[in-house]
């Protein structure tokens, strides 16, 4: 069970990084007046900066998710089959929280 969770966490991070990078490369429309082009260029640069920072945060969160999933796997393996520890449950909730945060960043633009 922990092994599929690890691959879900890993694939979520890869997908997040890919989508953030792809969103940063959207072209500007060609039929915009000059004043609007300057505003669009400034807006685009702000969006690109935001996307870059989101990408860095998503990678950090994905790394943290991998560490937590490995710790969760180790804890599940060492415990008895019929016992669920509170720390394992908290780690699973933290992994879910990080995944939702990454997903939210991916859906932003």
N, C-alpha and C positions, 0 to 999 in steps of 0.2 A: 504494500500500500504506500509506503514512503517513497519508493522508487518512482512510481508514476507522478507523485506530488513533486518530486525533484524536477522531473522533465517538464511538468506544467509550469513550474516557476521559471525554469530556464527558458522555455519557449516564450513565456510572457515577456520576459526581459528583451529577448531578441526581437519580438514583434514590436514592442514599444519603441526600441531604438530605430527600427526600420520605418515605422510610420512617422515618427518625429522627423527623421531625415527626409522622407518623401514629401512631407507637408512643407518643409522649408524651401523646396525647389519649385513651387507653383509659379507659373509665369504671370506677369502683369498684363492686363488688357491693353490692346493697342489703340483703341479709340477714345482715350481719356485726354481732355484738354491739358495744356502745359501746367497750369496751376494745380490741377488735380494730380498730375503726374508727380510733382514735387511732394505733395502731401502723401500720395500713395507710396512713393519711394521711402519717405520718412516712416510711414506706417509699416511698410514692408520690413525696413531695417529693425524696427522695434519688435515686429513679430519674429523675425529671424533670431534676434537676441533672446527673446522669450523661449523660442523653440530650442535654442542651444542650451539654455539653462535647464529647461525641462528635460532635455536628453541626458544631461549630466546627472540631474536628480534621479531620473528613471534608472540609469545605470547603477547609481549608488543604492537605490532601493532594491533593484534586482540582485545586487551583490549581497545585500543584507538578507533578502529572502532566501538566497541559496544557503547562507550560513545558518539561518534559522531552520530551514528544512533539513539540513544535515544534522543539526542538534536534535531536532524533533525525531528524526529517524533513529539516531543513536539512543534516545531516551525510550522510544517505543520498543526497540530491540532488547534493551536491558530489563524492562519491566515485565511482570507476569502478564500472560495473555488476558486475564480477566480484570486487570486493574488499570484504570486510567488516572494518571496523575494530573494535578492541577497545573503544574508547570508545562506539561505537554499540551494541555488545552489552551493555555495562554500563548504558547509559541504558535499554535495553529491559528489562533485569532490574530496574532501579529502578522503572520504570513498573509492572511486574508486581507488585512488592513493595508499592507504594502501593495498587494495586487490591485486593490481598488484604487489606490492612489495613482499607480502607474496607468491603469485603465482610464482614469479621469483625465490625466495629462494627454493621453493619446486621443481622446475625444474632443479636446479643447478646440482644435482647428479643423 
